[in-house]
Amino acid sequence: MLHLDGGSHSGSGTIVRFGVALAALAGQELEITNIRAKRDQPGLRPQHLAAVKAVAELVQGSLEGGAVGSRELCFRPGPLPAGVTYHWDIGTAGSTTMLALAILPVAVFASGPCTFRLSGGLFQDFAPSAFHFQHALLPLLRRMGLKADLHILRPGYVPTGGGSIEMEVEPVSGHLKPLRLIDPVRDLRFWGISLASRLGERKVAQRMASSCQQVLAQRRLRAEIRTLDDDTALQAGAGLAVFAEGPGTMIGADRAGALRRSAESIGRSVAHALLEDLDSGAAVDRHLADQLVIFAALAEGTSEFLIPTATDHVQTNGWLVETILGARTQIEGRLLRIQGVGYERRA
């Protein structure tokens, strides 16, 4: 049985979510202790528990220690799934995109198409938004041969949650292909989506978009930001995502609304985050930098990315793919190189 110290590297839920997903692919029994040791509330939170339970259900595996607050767990995987349809509800405003990230590597190596309906939060701090998942991560994964789509059915925010997404995943044919993004192109398209729920009278979507555009305009950058006013969410909320996209570049930045956080401050914050990653000379943003590690490690061949910085999540995911899959990672300055294992579906 493989043992992971959940207090290593980032000491975060990343070790739990991706550790269990990679163990499922490897057919490796896994024990994780000191779960989320470096977080204010150590142990499993509802969103982490939902992720490990989902992976265990997908592969007909067993899970010990699966309770909110648990500091350790033991996972024994079963076979990879055939085509399935599942609905999982986190039960809180926990991130549906983080749940989707945990099950996606497993689903892509299923023997048939998979459809997942996931309920919880879609826009909150400390997690990539559904917009970023849709328009930044999935387009790059498609270049690697991973066919998946994500649809927003209803927005969900902190603290109520109640949002819903649907993800459809086709099984990969053969191996995932490596991805190289090392030559950023400066002739970029800037665009975004500004969403506000039950805030139409205050024109929150329009104000977020306008303040973001004003910051970018100071650099002579023009962004086309589509505004959406929604009345289906269970509570008022907002989210803004902006992207700089080109043949060799995918950089996104996003932020959710929060109590006493003005629409204008959200717009400015997103614009500055986008420009910070862009000015670093990176080809992918700070969130893609760690998310892509998992899929590059599964691919056949060497992937290379210019990243803004080697965050603790980049280093954590590098440690996980080396430990569980036997992939090799290397960071030279801002160049991240991953030698994939050419993973093939196991029985």
Beta strands, then each sheet from edge to edge (+ up, - down):
strand 1: 2-5
strand 2: 30-33
strand 3: 62-64
strand 4: 73-76
strand 5: 84-89
strand 6: 114-120
strand 7: 147-154
strand 8: 163-170
strand 9: 180-181
strand 10: 189-197
strand 11: 223-230
strand 12: 237-246
strand 13: 249-256
strand 14: 302-306
strand 15: 328-332
strand 16: 335-339
sheet 1: 1+ 2+ 4- 3+
sheet 2: 5+ 6+ 8- 7+
sheet 3: 9+ 14+ 16- 15+
sheet 4: 11+ 10+ 12- 13+
end
